Amino acid sequence: MTEVFFYHLQGRPMEAALPQLLEKCLERGWRCVVQAASPERVDALDQLLWSFDEASFLPHGTDRQPDPARQPILLTTSDSNPNAAAVRFLVEGAVLEGFAGYIRVIHLFDGADPDELERARAQWRVAKSGGHAVAYWQQTPEGRWQQR
């Protein structure tokens, strides 16, 4: 079964947390796909991953560019998996119907947004009822993650 993780953002924005989590996945040799709710958010994430750290960048592309299958990190609005990712990130309310084929599905949600909070709760129930291993991680004020 797929592990389904819920990362509750508090105090630090998704733009600060996502690159760190993606780095951890790449260190493990996992390809990733990041599903956003809008093309505008995909464009913003594309820029973020090139510039989040002056000393490095995260190798990535969007599904609108040539050869999405070659990307270690793919940014998209669709639920497809053209880069054969092991880990799928869902941001800003993006929803995935099925978890098959993934080692891990990660929901990043803003705890200050009631709509995102409710969607995360609904997705928790779906994952739990589907027999998946679920875990909840809460962000500390320092930006670290604590499993609850």
Summary of the structure (lengths in Angstrom):
residues: 148
radius of gyration: 14.3
end to end distance: 20.7
largest distance: 42.8
contacts: 440
relative contact order: 0.27
helix: 31%
strand: 28%
